[in-house]
Amino acid sequence: MRKFDEYSLPSLTKSMYVSQQKWLEKNWKDALKIHARRNIEGLLEKINVFDLWGDMLTDEYAVAKTLIPEIFTDAYLSIHFACMGLYKQANVCLRAQLETALRLVYFSTHPVEFGWWSSGKDEFFKRRDVWADDFVYFRRLDEVDKFQRVCDANKDKINVFDKVGHLYSGLSKYVHSSALHFQTDPQRFAPKYKKAEFGKWLKSFKETQKYICLVLILGFANDFKAASLPVKKRILKVTEESKIKKGLRQLLGLKFRGRV
């Protein structure tokens, strides 16, 4: 195998490679000095629940075998890009992750459409998302509707797909390069660790994982109920909010002691 030698690279390629290595190392170190124990470790623990979802769903749903690894990878790469100081790309990954999770729920009961979509025969989807405008498909799912009623009865203001829509819209601004969501700024071209931008991304990351897990629980309610107690607790932990956990425990008849 040919040995890599950076000094033999063409001049522009070498310049790009060397500069990228420098700022990549610096930005990772700057991020980890502050966030390794406080945040990053916890985020990696959160996304490990997708292994549990894979174990739960892959045997029953062909779509899960294709989409769950992608859901995990988008989250993993989002962390990677954020630690590199590439906040726009980190948020783009989150929107992709959210979309893929929504497709997992939709295609799990639409195998014909999944076959079209996965083979590139996507004429059916060209002018709309598979879930239609304003996430109307998901709003009409029985478990989503029942969850909303439970939350209303508890006087907890949780409208799942209003929240998902708001999150999706915010992440889309990075995809479409809204003026306030550029990677660069007039004062600096090279990426760097920025406390405010990292914090903004961190909040979006946690919200994305929360609502993905909530949507998957509601979309695969019977599979979730059939899972072992430790698995259910680990997944519920990602939803974070006590009122969400309360609503799910009531809706699904989950009975276990203590807080999650």
Residue pairs with C-beta under 8 A, 6 or more apart in sequence:
6 14
6 17
6 18
7 14
9 17
19 190
23 85
23 190
23 191
23 192
24 84
26 192
26 193
27 83
27 84
27 85
27 191
27 192
27 193
28 83
28 84
30 192
30 193
31 40
31 82
31 83
31 85
31 193
31 198
32 40
32 83
34 195
35 83
35 198
35 202
39 202
40 79
40 83
43 79
43 202
43 205
43 206
43 209
44 79
46 206
46 209
46 238
47 72
47 75
47 76
47 79
47 209
49 213
49 234
49 235
49 238
50 68
50 71
50 72
50 75
51 72
52 227
52 231
52 234
52 235
53 64
53 68
53 71
53 216
53 235
54 64
54 65
54 68
54 69
56 220
56 223
56 224
56 227
56 231
57 64
57 68
57 108
57 220
57 223
58 64
58 65
58 68
60 223
61 108
62 111
62 114
63 103
63 104
63 107
63 108
63 111
63 114
64 104
64 108
66 118
67 100
67 101
67 103
67 104
67 107
68 104
70 100
71 97
71 100
71 101
71 104
71 212
74 93
74 94
74 96
74 97
74 100
75 93
75 94
75 97
75 205
75 208
75 209
77 93
78 90
78 91
78 93
78 94
78 97
78 201
78 205
79 90
79 205
80 90
81 87
81 89
81 90
81 93
82 90
82 198
82 201
82 202
82 205
84 191
85 191
85 192
85 193
85 194
86 183
86 191
87 183
87 191
87 194
87 197
87 198
87 200
87 201
88 174
88 177
88 181
88 182
88 183
89 183
90 201
90 205
91 171
91 174
91 181
91 201
91 204
92 171
92 174
92 175
94 171
94 204
94 205
94 208
95 168
95 171
95 172
95 174
95 175
97 208
97 212
98 164
98 167
98 168
98 171
98 208
98 211
98 212
99 168
101 212
101 215
101 216
102 130
102 131
102 135
102 138
102 164
102 215
103 117
103 130
104 216
104 219
105 138
105 215
105 216
105 219
105 220
106 113
106 130
106 131
106 137
106 138
107 113
107 114
107 117
107 130
108 219
108 220
110 130
113 124
113 130
116 122
116 124
117 125
117 130
130 137
131 137
131 138
134 161
134 165
135 161
135 164
135 165
138 144
138 160
138 161
138 164
138 215
138 219
139 145
139 161
141 218
141 219
143 218
143 219
143 221
143 251
144 160
144 161
144 218
146 251
147 160
147 218
147 247
147 248
147 251
148 158
148 159
148 160
150 247
150 250
150 251
151 157
151 158
151 243
151 247
154 243
154 246
154 247
154 250
156 243
156 246
156 247
158 241
158 243
158 244
158 247
160 211
160 214
160 215
160 218
163 211
164 211
164 215
167 204
167 207
167 208
167 211
170 204
171 204
171 208
173 180
173 181
174 181
183 191
206 240
209 238
210 238
210 239
210 240
210 241
210 244
213 235
213 236
213 238
213 239
214 239
214 244
214 248
216 224
217 224
217 235
217 236
217 239
217 248
217 252
221 251
221 252
224 232
224 235
224 252
225 232
225 252
225 253
225 254
227 235
229 256
232 254
232 256
233 256
233 260
236 245
236 248
236 254
236 260
237 260
239 245
239 248
245 260
248 254
249 255
